[in-house]
Amino acid sequence: MHDLRTEFFEEGKHLDAEGDPEANCHICRGRIDYDAGAGTTPESHNLDHYYPVSTHPELQEDWDNFRHAHTLCNQTRGAGAIDGGGLGEPLPDWW
């Protein structure tokens, strides 16, 4: 799992360098600080499991279940559902 986490972090860092919004936090949509070590600050990268490992242990090492997130957003979410903060669907950047 350590190697998967490292590989996923590097993918996010690469996407961020290209300006790809897929590198942003999937919970709050904010930009992640990829210069900080993973999990070292509230704004740093944390691998989030879209379907929590506590309820879907079979997906723990499934790349399709991985999402880029801020450390704080992931910790705050815990194993809860993602509801977008109750604000409805986010609008595209071009809107």
C-alpha positions, 0 to 999 in steps of 0.5 A: 500500500505504501508504494500505491500511496507514493505512486498516487501522490506522484500522479497528483503532483504531475497533474497539478504541475499541468494545471489539471483540476483532477489534482485538486481536493475532490471534497472541497475542490481546492488546490492541494499543496504538493510541495509539502510532504504528504499528510504533513499539513492541513493543505497537503496531499492525502489519499482518500478512499471514495468508498471508505475502507471501513465499509469496503475493505476489498477496495483498499488497494483499488486505484479506482477508489483513490481520490486526491484530498487535503489532509484536513478535508479527509480527516474531517470527512472520516468515513462519512459520505461526500455531500458537497457541503449541501451546496448542490452541484459545483459549476464548471470553472468556465461558468 
